Amino acid sequence: MLAPNPSQHLESEFPPLGNPLSTIQTYRILLYFAAERFPVEDKDIIYVANADLDEMQKFFGLIGTLTAPAITGVVVRNATQ
């Protein structure tokens, strides 16, 4: 039994946002919830992929999260002087 394509259903319910990055993140989140309802039957094969660059992206995301407050503080201080 084939399940309906969850992305087609989600695209019709949730129009894209203006920012392409937020649109991608929104669809990722929505597809995650759609995947939870996806039926899995006995002897189905589930493939999970992890891209090589994903770990580097996580690292740079962590660096950005840690340094953003300091950079914002410097910018605000320089703007108020």
Steps between C-alpha positions, in 0.01 A plus 500: 500500500649834397453795730425845353791734448514699830678799345216560251249503783712736712573740215129548438432571868799722574605753237872584487630786711695794359846396621629191312695374803200524730293328231745210490502473879119516511468220247759291685300533820169430328642198317632367830149501644360351179761223522376411848162414349651311206396133521784250539418138439678175572814444286512864383849639453574836661802689366655770718763720340743739660694727268874540556469877524226478761749467787691807377174694473413406859844616615475837326145540631629447853783750447249753365268447795783554746653806330183683388432671839856632520491630142162663562638667814796643309276630222259663746786655699659642185166635379433685826840669525 
